[in-house]
Amino acid sequence: MTVTSEATSRLFSPEVLDDLLLYRLSRLQATAGRMVVRYCEGQFGITRREWRILAQLASRGPMGSSELAEHAHLDRPRTSKAVTTLAEKKLVSRSGRPGDARQIRVELTAAGIALHARLFPLVRQINRDVLQVLQPQEIELLAGMLTRLQASADALAAEGDLPLADRRHGSSARRYKPDVD
């Protein structure tokens, strides 16, 4: 016999918005993310998107723009715009690949490396501060659970039977039409 708490059963069978896993994760990210944004924008003059790109380059090394978009979980146009802005700020450099000028290789400059070295410890501390309410074994369990949840979400997304978003026409392109008259 499995004993489940009301909170566990509501997370699995949500009754209201606050019960939804994705909503709760979004709220957590929004709250903690605001602290990161304040450092990024207030102290370092970069956006959260630019920070994501810098952090990916710092951890993975130089890469192509498309690969960078994939790792940063951004679409290509937003990645391209952020890379252009970072290049203007002299935090990244771009170079064409031999034989194909459309393929751009992006890498951190010395200034980008220095900025990452100053900002990452601040972001890491926010991460630690949020996790401090958990015991070490709970953090380990959470890490494993997040890995499994991501794999589950990736598998569901790969099934591909969801309607496509029509981003060209904005959110009002398809208006809700009730089934009742």
Summary of the structure (lengths in Angstrom):
residues: 181
radius of gyration: 20.4
end to end distance: 46.6
largest distance: 64.3
contacts: 410
relative contact order: 0.08
helix: 64%
strand: 9%
